[in-house]
Amino acid sequence: MFDDLILLAKGGLTVYHGPVKKFEKYFAGLGIHIPERVNPPDHLIDIVEGIVIPGGSSGVHSFAGELWQSMKSNVELQRDKIRLNFLKSKDLTNRRTPGLCQQYNYFVVRVAKQRLREARMLAMDYLILLLAGACLGSLIKVNDQNFGEDAYIYTITAVSLLCKVAALRTFSLDKLHYWRESGSGISSLAYFLSKDTVDHFNTVIKPAVYLSMFYFFTNPRSSFADNYLVLFCLVYCVTGTAYAFAIIFESGIAQLCSVLLPVVLTLVGTQPKNSEFMKILAKFCYPNRVLEAFIIANAERYNGVWLITRCGFLLKNGYDLRDWNLCIFILILIGIISRVIAFLCMVTFQRK
């Protein structure tokens, strides 16, 4: 069926290029003999990949031996991936690979062009945020007794869901492209940072889009800037979590996790903190930190006769007016940690 055969090793190195009829004789001259009843190309590929040792026995192997070889090959494969992404290896092809900054600039331009082609989808995301802000703002009014707690709880759930599901598209649609390009030696860090950089546009715009409706319908006492900063940190936090879901799981499971996690964490974080266990558990839920930042920003504007109500409500829920900066810092920290986890998963785990 074929006249010539090309056999490549890792890094695109040529192992054999010549007539099909002569390749067995060529490898026999190198001391590599193909066993009987074995497909020659498959056997040679296994040798090139290090799965089969040339000249090794071809008899029946024990289960322990096969398990050891499987573990050994998996460890070597992960070692090669780590070397490719974190260490500098010698390039035998004398090819000059662009540096991190140059690859980052290239990927930023490429990802930006991809986002422009998805302009209609982005417009739909913004329209849904506008409608969500208008609906929640018109249906739920800010109550002075609880400083708008109910309205903010619905806001946290809605923004988390919409932004997290939209952020799944950043990596879930390009998994195959990345796996192919990573084999050619691209910088995974430049690839990841470029996508995250372009997505910062949505991180900046989406809070303003939502608040343009929600803030003016509810008219809370806190300033627009305070509400925007809290929502900005919320979007940054949930976007990093969505990156990790998109990279680790398949599309359907990632969407399910992105829907369930904000709802569950919001319910847990807003439960009455009557016990020490609930207080400790709520500290690890990002919706609780977002809600605390919203309420603190709103409660600071209540003075005079409202001081008693303000102190009682904050004491009941375990909030402190001095913790607003801490809440913002924790949300940013969660966003950074989730991005680091997503990047490590991207360069370590690859699904076939």
C-alpha positions as CSV (number, residue, x, y, z in Angstrom):
1,M,0.0,0.0,0.0
2,F,2.9,2.4,0.8
3,D,6.2,2.8,-0.9
4,D,8.0,4.9,1.7
5,L,7.9,5.0,5.5
6,I,8.7,7.9,7.8
7,L,9.1,7.1,11.5
8,L,9.5,10.1,13.9
9,A,10.6,10.3,17.5
10,K,9.8,12.9,20.2
11,G,10.7,16.4,19.1
12,G,10.1,15.6,15.4
13,L,13.4,13.7,15.1
14,T,13.5,11.4,12.1
15,V,14.2,7.7,13.0
16,Y,13.7,6.2,9.6
17,H,12.9,7.6,6.1
18,G,13.1,5.2,3.3
19,P,11.5,2.3,1.4
20,V,9.1,0.1,3.3
21,K,10.7,-3.1,2.0
22,K,14.1,-2.2,3.5
23,F,13.2,-0.9,6.9
24,E,13.2,-4.3,8.7
25,K,16.7,-4.9,7.3
26,Y,17.8,-1.4,8.4
27,F,16.7,-1.9,12.0
28,A,18.0,-5.5,12.0
29,G,21.4,-3.9,11.3
30,L,21.0,-1.8,14.4
31,G,20.2,-4.9,16.5
32,I,16.5,-4.3,16.6
33,H,14.6,-7.5,15.5
34,I,10.8,-7.5,15.1
35,P,9.1,-10.5,16.8
36,E,6.7,-12.7,14.9
37,R,3.0,-12.0,14.8
38,V,3.7,-8.3,15.7
39,N,2.8,-5.3,13.6
40,P,6.3,-3.9,12.7
41,P,5.3,-0.1,12.8
42,D,3.6,-0.5,16.2
43,H,6.6,-2.4,17.6
44,L,9.0,0.3,16.4
45,I,6.8,3.1,17.8
46,D,6.8,1.3,21.2
47,I,10.6,1.2,21.0
48,V,10.9,4.8,20.1
49,E,8.5,5.8,23.0
50,G,10.5,3.6,25.4
51,I,7.6,1.2,26.1
52,V,9.5,-1.8,24.7
53,I,13.2,-2.4,25.3
54,P,15.1,-3.5,22.1
55,G,16.2,-7.1,22.4
56,G,13.9,-7.7,25.4
57,S,12.0,-11.0,25.8
58,S,8.7,-11.2,24.1
59,G,7.2,-14.0,26.3
60,V,4.3,-13.8,28.7
61,H,4.9,-11.1,31.4
62,S,3.5,-11.3,34.9
63,F,0.9,-8.9,36.1
64,A,3.3,-7.3,38.5
65,G,5.8,-6.8,35.7
66,E,3.2,-5.2,33.4
67,L,2.0,-3.0,36.2
68,W,5.6,-1.9,36.9
69,Q,6.2,-1.1,33.2
70,S,3.0,0.9,33.0
71,M,3.9,2.9,36.1
72,K,7.4,3.5,34.9
73,S,6.2,4.7,31.5
74,N,3.6,7.0,33.1
75,V,6.3,8.5,35.4
76,E,8.6,9.0,32.4
77,L,5.8,10.6,30.4
78,Q,5.1,13.1,33.2
79,R,8.8,13.8,33.6
80,D,9.0,14.7,29.9
81,K,6.0,17.0,30.3
82,I,7.6,18.8,33.3
83,R,10.9,19.1,31.4
84,L,9.1,20.5,28.4
85,N,7.2,23.1,30.3
86,F,9.6,24.1,33.1
87,L,13.1,23.1,32.1
88,K,15.3,24.1,29.1
89,S,16.3,21.2,27.0
90,K,18.8,21.0,24.2
91,D,17.2,21.4,20.7
92,L,18.9,19.0,18.3
93,T,17.2,20.6,15.3
94,N,19.1,24.0,15.8
95,R,15.7,25.7,15.8
96,R,15.4,29.0,17.5
97,T,12.4,29.0,19.8
98,P,10.9,32.4,20.6
99,G,11.1,33.6,24.1
100,L,8.3,33.8,26.7
101,C,7.5,37.5,26.0
102,Q,7.5,37.0,22.3
103,Q,5.2,34.0,22.5
104,Y,3.0,35.9,25.0
105,N,2.6,38.8,22.6
106,Y,1.8,36.4,19.7
107,F,-0.9,34.5,21.7
108,V,-2.5,37.7,23.0
109,V,-3.0,38.9,19.4
110,R,-4.3,35.5,18.4
111,V,-6.7,35.2,21.3
112,A,-7.9,38.8,20.8
113,K,-8.8,38.0,17.2
114,Q,-10.7,34.8,18.4
115,R,-12.7,36.9,20.8
116,L,-13.6,39.4,18.1
117,R,-15.0,36.5,16.0
118,E,-17.1,35.6,19.1
119,A,-18.5,39.1,19.4
120,R,-22.1,38.0,19.1
121,M,-21.6,35.5,21.9
122,L,-20.0,38.1,24.1
123,A,-22.9,40.5,23.4
124,M,-25.3,37.9,24.5
125,D,-23.4,37.5,27.8
126,Y,-23.6,41.2,28.4
127,L,-27.3,41.3,27.5
128,I,-28.1,38.5,30.0
129,L,-26.2,40.4,32.7
130,L,-28.2,43.5,31.9
131,L,-31.5,41.6,32.2
132,A,-30.4,39.9,35.4
133,G,-29.5,43.2,36.9
134,A,-32.7,44.8,35.9
135,C,-34.9,41.9,37.1
136,L,-33.2,41.5,40.4
137,G,-33.0,45.3,41.0
138,S,-36.7,45.8,40.3
139,L,-38.0,42.8,42.2
140,I,-35.8,43.0,45.3
141,K,-35.4,46.2,47.2
142,V,-32.7,47.1,49.6
143,N,-34.0,46.7,53.2
144,D,-32.5,49.1,55.7
145,Q,-33.0,46.6,58.5
146,N,-30.5,44.1,57.0
147,F,-28.6,46.6,54.8
148,G,-29.7,44.9,51.5
149,E,-28.6,41.4,52.5
150,D,-31.3,39.7,50.4
151,A,-30.5,41.6,47.3
152,Y,-26.8,41.0,47.6
153,I,-27.3,37.3,48.1
154,Y,-29.2,37.0,44.8
155,T,-26.6,39.2,43.1
156,I,-23.7,36.9,44.2
157,T,-25.5,33.8,43.0
158,A,-26.5,35.4,39.6
159,V,-23.1,36.9,38.8
160,S,-21.2,33.8,39.9
161,L,-23.3,31.6,37.7
162,L,-23.3,33.8,34.6
163,C,-19.6,34.6,34.7
164,K,-18.4,31.2,35.6
165,V,-20.3,29.4,32.9
166,A,-19.1,32.0,30.3
167,A,-15.5,31.6,31.5
168,L,-15.6,27.9,30.7
169,R,-15.3,28.7,27.0
170,T,-11.8,30.1,27.5
171,F,-10.1,26.7,27.8
172,S,-12.7,24.0,27.2
173,L,-13.0,24.8,23.4
174,D,-9.2,24.8,22.8
175,K,-8.0,21.7,24.6
176,L,-7.1,19.8,21.5
177,H,-5.3,22.8,19.9
178,Y,-3.2,23.2,23.1
179,W,-2.3,19.5,23.2
180,R,-1.1,19.6,19.6
181,E,0.8,22.9,20.0
182,S,2.4,21.9,23.3
183,G,4.0,19.0,21.5
184,S,5.9,21.4,19.3
185,G,7.4,23.2,22.2
186,I,5.2,26.3,22.8
187,S,5.4,28.0,26.2
188,S,2.4,26.8,28.3
189,L,2.9,29.8,30.6
190,A,2.6,32.3,27.7
191,Y,-0.4,30.4,26.4
192,F,-2.2,30.5,29.7
193,L,-1.3,34.1,30.6
194,S,-2.4,35.3,27.2
195,K,-5.9,33.8,27.5
196,D,-6.2,35.1,31.1
197,T,-5.1,38.6,30.0
198,V,-7.7,38.9,27.2
199,D,-10.4,37.6,29.6
200,H,-9.5,40.5,32.0
201,F,-11.6,42.6,29.6
202,N,-14.7,40.7,30.7
203,T,-13.5,40.9,34.3
204,V,-13.5,44.7,34.0
205,I,-16.7,45.2,31.9
206,K,-19.1,42.7,33.3
207,P,-19.4,44.2,36.9
208,A,-20.2,47.6,35.3
209,V,-22.8,46.0,33.0
210,Y,-24.6,44.4,35.8
211,L,-24.4,47.3,38.1
212,S,-25.6,49.7,35.4
213,M,-29.1,48.2,36.0
214,F,-29.0,46.7,39.5
215,Y,-27.5,49.7,41.3
216,F,-29.9,52.3,39.9
217,F,-32.9,50.1,40.5
218,T,-32.1,49.3,44.1
219,N,-30.3,52.6,44.9
220,P,-28.3,51.4,47.9
221,R,-26.5,53.9,50.2
222,S,-23.1,52.5,49.3
223,S,-21.3,54.1,46.4
224,F,-21.1,52.7,42.9
225,A,-17.3,52.4,43.2
226,D,-17.5,50.2,46.3
227,N,-20.1,47.9,44.7
228,Y,-18.1,47.7,41.5
229,L,-14.9,46.8,43.3
230,V,-16.6,44.0,45.2
231,L,-18.1,42.6,42.0
232,F,-14.8,42.9,40.2
233,C,-13.1,40.8,42.8
234,L,-16.0,38.3,42.7
235,V,-15.7,37.9,38.9
236,Y,-12.0,37.5,39.1
237,C,-12.4,34.8,41.8
238,V,-15.0,32.7,40.0
239,T,-13.2,33.1,36.6
240,G,-10.2,31.3,38.0
241,T,-12.3,28.5,39.4
242,A,-14.0,28.1,36.0
243,Y,-10.5,27.8,34.4
244,A,-9.7,24.9,36.7
245,F,-13.1,23.2,36.0
246,A,-12.7,23.6,32.2
247,I,-9.2,22.1,32.2
248,I,-9.8,19.2,34.6
249,F,-13.3,18.0,33.6
250,E,-15.1,17.4,30.3
251,S,-17.5,20.0,29.1
252,G,-20.7,18.6,30.6
253,I,-19.2,17.9,34.0
254,A,-17.5,21.3,34.1
255,Q,-20.8,23.1,33.4
256,L,-22.5,21.1,36.1
257,C,-19.8,21.9,38.7
258,S,-19.9,25.6,37.7
259,V,-23.7,25.7,38.4
260,L,-23.7,23.7,41.6
261,L,-20.6,25.2,43.3
262,P,-21.9,28.9,43.5
263,V,-25.3,27.8,44.7
264,V,-24.0,25.4,47.4
265,L,-21.4,27.8,48.6
266,T,-23.9,30.7,48.7
267,L,-26.3,28.6,50.8
268,V,-23.6,27.5,53.1
269,G,-22.1,30.9,53.5
270,T,-25.4,32.6,54.2
271,Q,-26.6,30.1,56.8
272,P,-27.1,31.4,60.4
273,K,-23.8,31.1,62.2
274,N,-25.1,29.7,65.4
275,S,-22.2,27.2,66.0
276,E,-18.4,27.4,65.7
277,F,-18.5,24.8,63.0
278,M,-20.7,27.0,60.8
279,K,-18.5,30.1,61.5
280,I,-15.3,28.2,60.4
281,L,-17.1,26.7,57.4
282,A,-18.4,30.1,56.2
283,K,-14.9,31.5,56.3
284,F,-13.8,29.2,53.5
285,C,-16.8,30.1,51.3
286,Y,-16.1,33.0,48.9
287,P,-19.8,34.1,48.8
288,N,-19.6,34.8,52.5
289,R,-16.7,37.2,51.9
290,V,-18.5,38.9,49.0
291,L,-21.6,39.3,51.1
292,E,-19.6,40.7,54.0
293,A,-17.9,43.2,51.8
294,F,-21.2,44.4,50.3
295,I,-22.9,44.8,53.7
296,I,-19.9,46.6,55.2
297,A,-19.8,49.0,52.3
298,N,-23.5,49.7,52.7
299,A,-23.5,49.8,56.6
300,E,-20.8,52.4,56.7
301,R,-23.2,54.9,55.2
302,Y,-25.8,54.5,58.0
303,N,-25.2,57.0,60.9
304,G,-27.2,58.6,63.7
305,V,-30.2,56.5,64.9
306,W,-29.1,53.6,62.7
307,L,-25.9,53.0,64.7
308,I,-27.6,50.6,67.1
309,T,-29.2,48.7,64.3
310,R,-25.9,48.6,62.4
311,C,-23.9,47.3,65.3
312,G,-26.5,44.7,66.2
313,F,-26.7,43.3,62.7
314,L,-23.0,43.2,62.2
315,L,-22.4,41.5,65.6
316,K,-25.1,38.9,64.9
317,N,-23.5,37.9,61.5
318,G,-19.9,38.1,62.7
319,Y,-19.0,41.1,60.5
320,D,-16.5,43.8,61.3
321,L,-16.3,47.2,59.6
322,R,-12.5,46.9,59.5
323,D,-12.6,43.7,57.5
324,W,-13.6,45.2,54.1
325,N,-10.0,45.3,52.8
326,L,-9.5,41.7,54.1
327,C,-12.5,40.5,52.2
328,I,-11.2,42.1,49.0
329,F,-7.7,40.6,49.6
330,I,-9.1,37.1,50.1
331,L,-11.2,37.2,46.9
332,I,-8.2,38.2,44.9
333,L,-6.1,35.5,46.6
334,I,-8.6,32.8,45.8
335,G,-8.6,34.0,42.1
336,I,-4.8,33.8,42.0
337,I,-4.6,30.3,43.7
338,S,-7.3,28.9,41.4
339,R,-5.4,30.2,38.4
340,V,-2.2,28.5,39.6
341,I,-4.1,25.2,40.1
342,A,-5.6,25.5,36.6
343,F,-2.2,26.1,35.1
344,L,-0.6,23.2,36.9
345,C,-3.4,20.9,35.8
346,M,-3.1,22.1,32.2
347,V,0.6,21.3,32.0
348,T,0.3,18.0,34.0
349,F,-2.9,16.3,32.9
350,Q,-3.7,15.7,29.3
351,R,-6.7,13.6,28.2
352,K,-6.6,11.7,25.0
